[in-house]
Amino acid sequence: MKRRPSILFLSNIPSPYVVGYLNELGRYCDVLAVFEKDADRTRADSWKNGIQEAHRFQLKILKGISISSKLYGDEMGYAPDDKAFAPAIIKHISPKYDLIISGNPCTPTGIFAILYMRLRRIPYAIQSEGGFPGSGKGAKEHFKHFLMKKAVLYFSTCKLDDQYFYKYGATPERIRRYIFTSMFEKDIPKQPISPAEKECLKRELGIKSAITILTVGRTVPVKGFDVLLKAFQDIGQKEETSIELEACHLYLLGTECTSEYQKIIREENKERLHFIDYLPFHELKKYYQASDVFVFPTRGDTWGLVINEAMANGLSIITTNRCVAGDALVEDGVNGMIVPVDDADALCIAMERMVADTELCEQMGKRNYIKMRNYTLEEMGKIVYGHVADHCAINK
């Protein structure tokens, strides 16, 4: 009987998509996953119950000390509570595993673990959902290069992610491509929604607009919703456009109408803007299917799983050049549009083009539906297992 590879997987928190991925990897490997802490307290409750879903792998939660945004910050706003320092991580690190995968190389715990493995000469791999290459200059960048350059494998999601790894010492022969997603096969529609079904959903949700623009995300500056609101104010304002203003509405899901946003919104547009609290995926899916265009105006997401979800539900996409999912999945002008980050004028023009050309919008959505049919957690687990098996065969 063929021996199953043994994997030690290190990560920050047991988020739902990480647990789903590890369950799929656990079909083929013996996996122990060690997390720094149990949850991100800034997330909705559904992000805090991933532990209960772990059934094909072993799971260990450490009592890491949370690191605040002041100590380990996010320059673009409130940092998530998903990073911690857990020195007990080294109790679980051992050369007995066929492969140790660090999914948290830039958290305090991940850095400590890699330093320990470097000291003990224990091989390790790094798995990234995406990253933006730094300048390569300064003490912080040199330290990052030192940490990452000795990995035996780098699991990368796209060419932009490759460039990130190259910046910190990777070589092409050590990079392995894999897909990154949050959806199981059951989460992806069997076929695109029909116009009649869409109209029925719109009535159920109380959507009365002819054209619906959708965005999804938390109320944090990195998401760029202030730019989106500024851009939306100007749709149909130019004399040469034939867009009827009242026909186009914007839905912001999971986002609060903060005082900052209220200052941006003009009185005449208030009825065309809809802020809706966090929704579970089965409810969110209805809004994807009832909408026409998905906009993700991020200032710097290392992936952006909402793009996967929107594409799988047949939506055309507009996002920025600071979104790794956009780099990996969106071909500008073919299945979506890429605009410069923080450029409200460019974003407005892109939305106007989508709104005015419904045929283009529909064609892009159909291409996205087809593209995402195999972008599943099941496939993600298979791909990573294939790379692990190859590595084990070479290093017998």
C-alpha positions, 0 to 999 in steps of 0.5 A, spaced: 500 500 500 502 506 498 504 511 504 501 517 504 505 523 505 505 527 512 504 534 512 505 539 517 501 546 515 503 552 519 498 558 519 495 564 522 487 562 524 483 556 521 479 561 517 473 557 513 477 556 506 483 554 509 479 549 513 476 547 507 483 546 503 486 542 508 480 537 508 481 536 501 489 535 502 487 531 507 484 526 502 491 524 500 496 526 506 496 525 513 496 533 515 497 536 522 495 543 522 498 548 527 494 555 528 497 561 532 490 563 535 483 560 534 480 566 530 480 573 527 475 577 532 474 582 527 470 577 523 463 575 523 461 569 527 462 564 521 469 566 521 470 563 528 467 556 527 472 553 522 475 549 527 468 545 528 469 543 520 476 540 521 474 532 519 480 530 515 486 533 518 489 534 525 488 541 528 492 544 533 490 551 536 496 555 540 494 560 545 498 566 541 499 573 543 495 578 538 499 583 535 496 590 534 496 594 528 500 599 532 506 593 533 504 589 526 500 594 522 496 595 516 498 602 513 491 602 509 487 602 516 485 597 521 489 591 521 485 584 522 486 581 528 489 575 525 496 575 527 499 573 533 506 570 537 506 563 539 513 561 541 510 554 542 510 553 535 517 550 535 514 544 539 510 541 533 516 542 528 520 536 526 524 533 521 519 527 521 514 530 516 515 529 509 514 537 508 513 542 512 509 548 509 509 555 512 502 559 510 504 564 515 511 566 513 510 574 515 507 573 521 511 573 528 509 566 529 511 564 522 518 568 522 520 565 529 518 558 526 522 559 519 528 562 524 528 555 528 527 551 522 533 555 519 537 554 525 535 546 525 536 545 518 529 543 517 527 543 510 520 548 509 516 550 503 512 557 503 505 557 501 502 564 498 495 566 496 499 572 493 503 578 494 506 584 492 514 585 491 517 590 495 523 595 493 528 590 496 531 596 499 532 597 507 533 592 513 526 589 513 526 587 506 533 584 507 530 580 513 525 578 508 529 575 503 533 572 508 527 568 511 524 566 504 530 564 500 532 557 503 525 554 502 525 548 498 518 549 494 514 556 493 506 555 492 504 560 488 498 563 485 500 567 479 505 570 475 505 576 480 506 572 486 512 569 482 515 576 482 514 576 489 517 570 490 523 572 486 524 578 489 525 574 496 530 569 493 526 564 489 528 560 483 524 558 477 525 551 479 522 551 486 516 555 484 509 550 484 503 553 481 496 552 484 489 555 484 486 559 490 479 559 492 474 558 497 468 554 494 467 547 493 464 544 487 457 544 490 458 552 491 458 553 484 452 553 480 451 548 475 449 553 469 448 560 469 442 563 471 436 565 466 433 572 465 427 569 468 430 566 474 434 573 475 428 577 475 425 573 480 431 573 485 431 581 484 423 581 486 425 577 492 431 581 494 427 588 493 432 590 487 428 595 483 434 597 478 435 595 471 442 595 472 445 593 479 453 594 481 455 590 486 461 590 491 462 586 497 467 587 503 468 589 510 468 597 512 476 598 512 480 603 507 484 598 504 478 596 500 477 602 497 470 603 497 471 611 498 473 611 491 468 607 488 462 611 492 466 617 488 466 614 482 459 612 482 457 619 483 459 621 476 456 615 472 451 618 467 454 625 468 457 627 462 453 630 456 455 624 451 453 618 455 446 615 454 446 612 461 439 613 465 441 615 472 435 612 476 436 605 472 443 604 475 444 602 483 450 600 487 449 595 493 455 594 498 454 588 502 458 587 508 459 595 509 457 600 513 455 607 511 460 610 515 460 618 517 466 618 511 462 615 506 456 620 508 460 626 506 462 623 499 454 621 497 450 626 494 443 627 496 440 626 489 444 619 489 442 616 496 436 612 494 441 609 489 446 606 494 444 600 498 449 598 504 447 591 507 450 588 513 454 581 513 450 576 509 452 568 510 454 565 503 448 562 501 444 569 502 450 573 498 450 568 492 443 571 491 445 578 490 451 575 486 446 572 481 441 578 481 447 583 479 450 585 473 457 588 474 462 586 480 466 592 482 472 590 487 476 597 488 481 594 493 488 598 494 492 592 495 488 585 497 493 579 496 488 575 493 480 577 493 476 571 494 470 575 492 472 576 485 472 568 485 465 568 488 462 573 483 466 570 477 463 563 479 456 566 479 457 569 472 458 576 473 463 581 469 469 584 473 472 591 475 478 591 479 484 595 480 491 593 479 493 592 486 489 585 486 492 579 486 486 575 484 485 580 478 492 579 476 491 571 476 483 571 473 482 577 469 484 579 462 483 586 461 477 587 456 476 580 455 472 577 462 473 584 466 476 591 466 483 593 470 483 600 472 489 604 476 488 604 484 485 610 487 483 612 480 475 614 481 475 617 474 478 611 471 473 607 475 467 611 473 469 610 465 469 602 466 463 602 470 459 606 465 462 602 459 459 596 463 452 599 464 452 602 457 454 595 453 450 590 456 452 585 451 459 586 453 457 585 460 453 579 459 459 576 454 464 577 460 460 574 465 459 567 461 466 567 460 467 568 467 462 562 469 466 557 464 473 559 467 471 558 474 467 551 474 474 547 476 476 553 481 474 549 487 477 547 493 477 539 491 481 541 485 486 546 490 487 540 494 489 535 488 494 540 485 497 541 492 498 534 493 501 532 486 506 537 488 507 534 495 508 527 492 513 529 486 517 532 492 517 526 496 518 522 490 525 526 488 527 526 496 526 519 497 
